[in-house]
């Protein structure tokens, strides 16, 4: 499993996803990885992470798969590397490069705390 700019490369191919930093109500910060589209993550991803999806078909509430990666997770640094690739891409091509730079600084602080 490799974490890329536009998702996660698994034996199933590229599973499109995007990354963000999240601060939970308990104050813990983590990387949240969200599926890009309503296709579920593969078994390979589900075996490595606790994937959440609270879709409720009866009430027409739909969510995309997502999972959180905390600094103590064994794959945290690999996920952070994929996140960095996404941020570098956004800095290069987006008019929102300043926001991506700020997020990259926050990610680096989180990764240093995990080391």
Residue frames relative to the residue before (quaternion, step in Angstrom):
aa qw qx qy qz dx dy dz
X 1.0000 0.0000 0.0000 0.0000 0.00 0.00 0.00
X 0.0266 -0.7898 0.6124 -0.0208 3.57 -0.87 1.05
X 0.3141 -0.7452 0.5643 0.1663 3.53 -0.99 0.90
X 0.1087 -0.8317 0.5439 -0.0246 3.53 -0.51 1.29
X 0.7481 -0.3932 0.2994 0.4429 3.55 -1.35 0.03
X 0.8165 0.2435 -0.0882 0.5159 3.56 0.85 -1.00
X 0.8300 -0.1039 0.0445 0.5461 3.60 1.12 0.40
X 0.6023 -0.5449 0.4592 0.3597 3.50 -1.34 -0.46
X 0.2358 -0.7638 0.5848 0.1379 3.56 -0.74 1.04
X 0.0172 0.7900 -0.6089 0.0695 3.55 -0.66 1.21
X 0.7168 -0.4000 0.3222 0.4715 3.55 -1.27 -0.16
X 0.6304 0.5264 -0.3195 0.4727 3.60 1.28 -0.34
X 0.6191 -0.4952 0.3548 0.4955 3.60 1.27 -0.22
X 0.7111 -0.4114 0.3245 0.4688 3.57 -1.24 -0.40
X 0.1516 -0.7528 0.6368 0.0695 3.54 -0.77 1.11
X 0.3396 -0.7838 0.4835 0.1912 3.54 -0.25 1.30
X 0.1377 0.7677 -0.6057 0.1576 3.52 -0.95 1.03
X 0.1812 -0.7456 0.6244 0.1462 3.53 -1.35 0.21
X 0.3763 -0.7405 0.5339 0.1584 3.52 -1.28 0.60
X 0.0705 0.7713 -0.6325 0.0016 3.55 -1.24 0.48
X 0.4446 -0.6341 0.5492 0.3140 3.55 -1.28 0.37
X 0.0730 -0.7897 0.6089 0.0182 3.55 -1.01 0.84
X 0.1477 -0.7377 0.6495 0.1101 3.54 -1.12 0.74
X 0.3098 -0.7815 0.5198 0.1519 3.55 -0.58 1.19
X 0.6827 -0.4988 0.3388 0.4126 3.57 -1.24 0.29
X 0.6583 0.4917 -0.3194 0.4721 3.59 1.16 -0.43
X 0.6099 -0.5988 0.3312 0.3997 3.59 1.31 0.12
X 0.5463 0.6143 -0.4082 0.3970 3.61 1.22 -0.19
X 0.2411 -0.7570 0.5929 0.1312 3.55 -1.05 0.83
X 0.0239 0.7960 -0.6017 0.0618 3.54 -1.03 0.85
X 0.4588 -0.5949 0.5560 0.3556 3.53 -1.37 0.00
X 0.1431 -0.7584 0.6292 0.0919 3.57 -0.91 0.92
X 0.1519 -0.7685 0.6185 0.0613 3.55 -0.91 1.00
X 0.0975 -0.8142 0.5723 -0.0029 3.57 -0.71 1.15
X 0.4882 -0.6419 0.5077 0.3030 3.54 -1.00 0.85
X 0.3096 -0.7252 0.5853 0.1887 3.55 -1.05 0.79
X 0.7428 0.2066 -0.1953 0.6061 3.53 0.15 1.34
X 0.5685 -0.6344 0.4161 0.3181 3.54 -1.25 0.19
X 0.4281 0.6717 -0.4831 0.3635 3.59 1.22 0.34
X 0.4616 -0.6980 0.4788 0.2657 3.58 -0.90 0.93
X 0.5494 -0.5760 0.4838 0.3637 3.53 -1.24 0.49
X 0.5774 -0.6112 0.4287 0.3304 3.57 -1.17 0.63
X 0.6857 -0.4591 0.3754 0.4221 3.53 -1.36 0.21
X 0.6004 0.5784 -0.3503 0.4269 3.58 1.05 -0.76
X 0.6795 0.4528 -0.2768 0.5065 3.59 0.96 -0.87
X 0.6610 0.5209 -0.3039 0.4466 3.59 0.94 -0.91
X 0.6389 0.5207 -0.3296 0.4605 3.61 1.11 -0.58
X 0.7176 0.4522 -0.2474 0.4685 3.59 1.12 -0.64
X 0.7969 0.1897 -0.0658 0.5697 3.59 1.17 -0.60
X 0.4568 -0.6234 0.5460 0.3233 3.56 -1.30 0.31
X 0.1468 -0.8144 0.5600 0.0400 3.55 -0.22 1.33
X 0.1892 -0.7802 0.5905 0.0824 3.55 -0.97 0.97
X 0.1634 0.7357 -0.6511 0.0898 3.52 -1.18 0.69
X 0.0967 -0.8359 0.5404 0.0027 3.56 -0.35 1.26
X 0.1529 0.8072 -0.5492 0.1530 3.56 1.04 0.77
X 0.0702 -0.7677 0.6366 0.0194 3.54 -1.05 0.86
X 0.2770 -0.8144 0.4902 0.1402 3.56 -0.02 1.33
X 0.6266 0.5739 -0.3437 0.3998 3.60 0.97 -0.78
X 0.7647 0.3175 -0.1858 0.5291 3.60 1.09 -0.63
X 0.4671 -0.6992 0.4192 0.3424 3.58 1.31 0.25
X 0.4337 0.6449 -0.4993 0.3830 3.58 0.99 0.88
X 0.0220 -0.8220 0.5677 -0.0377 3.56 -0.58 1.16
X 0.0828 -0.7751 0.6261 0.0219 3.54 -1.02 0.90
X 0.4149 -0.6516 0.5667 0.2868 3.50 -1.31 0.35
X 0.5912 -0.5469 0.4442 0.3925 3.58 -1.20 0.48
X 0.0929 0.7728 -0.6260 0.0480 3.55 -1.16 0.66
X 0.0435 -0.7767 0.6249 0.0657 3.54 -1.27 0.32
X 0.3500 -0.7219 0.5644 0.1944 3.52 -1.26 0.59
X 0.1406 -0.7712 0.6179 0.0612 3.53 -1.09 0.80
X 0.1801 -0.7931 0.5782 0.0649 3.55 -0.54 1.23
X 0.6799 -0.5214 0.3258 0.3996 3.61 -1.16 0.48
X 0.6849 0.4816 -0.3056 0.4534 3.63 1.09 -0.47
X 0.4805 0.6512 -0.4507 0.3768 3.63 1.25 0.04
X 0.5525 -0.6476 0.4056 0.3327 3.64 -0.91 0.83
X 0.7376 0.3880 -0.2354 0.5000 3.63 1.10 -0.53
X 0.2914 0.7977 -0.4926 0.1898 3.59 1.26 0.22
X 0.7068 0.4749 -0.2861 0.4394 3.61 0.75 -0.99
X 0.6220 0.5223 -0.3413 0.4731 3.61 1.11 -0.62
X 0.6457 0.4991 -0.3121 0.4865 3.59 1.01 -0.84
X 0.6440 0.5217 -0.3166 0.4614 3.59 0.96 -0.87
X 0.6246 0.5307 -0.3420 0.4596 3.62 1.04 -0.70
X 0.6448 0.5017 -0.3156 0.4827 3.60 1.01 -0.77
X 0.6252 0.5344 -0.3202 0.4702 3.55 1.04 -0.84
X 0.6416 0.5230 -0.3200 0.4609 3.59 0.97 -0.86
X 0.6256 0.5331 -0.3336 0.4617 3.59 1.03 -0.80
X 0.6516 0.5076 -0.3156 0.4671 3.58 0.96 -0.87
X 0.6696 0.4997 -0.3002 0.4602 3.59 0.93 -0.90
X 0.6296 0.5257 -0.3354 0.4634 3.62 1.00 -0.80
X 0.6307 0.5234 -0.3234 0.4729 3.57 1.02 -0.80
X 0.6821 0.4891 -0.2902 0.4598 3.58 0.89 -0.92
X 0.6159 0.5327 -0.3467 0.4655 3.59 1.03 -0.73
X 0.6884 0.5071 -0.2716 0.4417 3.56 0.98 -0.88
X 0.8401 0.2598 -0.0925 0.4670 3.59 0.78 -0.98
X 0.7034 0.5020 -0.2631 0.4290 3.58 1.16 -0.35
X 0.4932 -0.6257 0.5098 0.3245 3.53 -1.21 0.50
X 0.6456 0.4990 -0.3134 0.4857 3.59 1.32 -0.11
X 0.1880 0.8377 -0.4928 0.1419 3.56 1.15 0.61
X 0.6177 0.5550 -0.3544 0.4298 3.60 1.04 -0.70
X 0.6420 0.5075 -0.3193 0.4779 3.58 1.00 -0.79
X 0.6451 0.5152 -0.3183 0.4659 3.59 0.98 -0.82
X 0.6342 0.5241 -0.3320 0.4614 3.62 1.00 -0.76
X 0.6553 0.5066 -0.3067 0.4689 3.57 0.96 -0.88
X 0.6468 0.5060 -0.3128 0.4773 3.59 0.99 -0.83
X 0.6256 0.5350 -0.3331 0.4599 3.59 1.02 -0.78
X 0.6388 0.5160 -0.3249 0.4692 3.61 0.98 -0.79
X 0.6532 0.5016 -0.3084 0.4760 3.60 0.99 -0.84
X 0.6360 0.5249 -0.3181 0.4677 3.59 1.01 -0.83
X 0.6461 0.5179 -0.3181 0.4617 3.60 0.94 -0.85
X 0.6374 0.5144 -0.3298 0.4695 3.60 1.00 -0.78
X 0.6515 0.5142 -0.3066 0.4659 3.58 0.98 -0.87
X 0.6644 0.5040 -0.2952 0.4662 3.59 0.95 -0.89
X 0.6351 0.5186 -0.3354 0.4639 3.61 1.02 -0.75
X 0.6399 0.5202 -0.3225 0.4647 3.57 1.03 -0.74
X 0.6653 0.5055 -0.2980 0.4616 3.58 1.15 -0.64
X 0.6066 0.6005 -0.3508 0.3851 3.59 1.17 -0.52
